[in-house]
Amino acid sequence: MERRAFRLNGFAVLLGLAMLAAVAAAAAFVGIAGAVAAIVLAVAVVLLATGFTVINPNEARVVQFFGRYVGSVSDAGFQWVVPLTTKRRVTLRVRNFETSKLKVNDAAGNPVEIAAVVVYKVVDSGKASFAVDDYEEYVAIQSEAAVRHLATTHPYDSDRAQDTSLRDGTEVAAELTAELRDRTDLAGVEVIEARITHLAYAPEIAQAMLVRQQAAQVVAARTMIVEGAVGMVGLALERLGEQGVVELDEERKANMVSNLLVVLCGDKATQPVVNAGSLYS
């Protein structure tokens, strides 16, 4: 939608208007015809002077001629555009804002609090001015809608590695950014980055979920300990058999395995007992 508006260097046009004003002043003293010409030139100078505008770096001016979109000017400096036009300022700088903390149910139905920061900039000043009423408000509302949608399609945490959870920062940020780009393209806005800045269970279930997470970590740790202990016991029995240190029947092997597992998997340090008698006594 954006197109470049006709523009000239403001200083060159200012010089030309100064010369035209000088001619008008000189003509004012040359009879009635000269006075009329001076008035006409003075009016022309005043009308042409309405086309001056100053554009700062990373800004654009959306030019309208009696409601009609003429074009946009984004070249920084002192510029001259079509006179008798309105010039709306639109910033092209990178902007960012943080959404409010939203309370949403995740994919598992658990209430969570979530917030995100969105970094964006205007890339089409025409769309930003005319496609939506207020592009800043539009981006803010669409950002909250995208964050809510993201929270409802992913669980807070997942035990399965193939599932993406809200705690997977890189994957979730990429998905949120892609969704926001689709939503805000209509407004001439490019979303550079969107990332979750706050993620927590809602206060009413936070304590219960903390206990659940601790239990899950304990189970995972115990599983790892048991797997390691079983491997160590198997290695010990294999080495004893290969080196012929001692021959054990099935009952004694089972007793040895039980003792080793107790030693390796116990929470507390065990007290060794030295058996000075026969192995089968």
Secondary structure as UniProt FT lines:
FT   STRAND          8..9
FT   HELIX           10..27
FT   TURN            28..29
FT   HELIX           31..49
FT   TURN            50..51
FT   STRAND          52..55
FT   TURN            57..58
FT   STRAND          59..65
FT   TURN            66..67
FT   STRAND          68..73
FT   STRAND          77..80
FT   STRAND          86..91
FT   STRAND          95..98
FT   STRAND          102..105
FT   TURN            107..108
FT   STRAND          111..122
FT   HELIX           125..130
FT   HELIX           135..153
FT   TURN            161..162
FT   TURN            166..167
FT   HELIX           169..184
FT   HELIX           185..187
FT   STRAND          189..201
FT   HELIX           203..243
FT   HELIX           250..265
FT   TURN            279..280
//
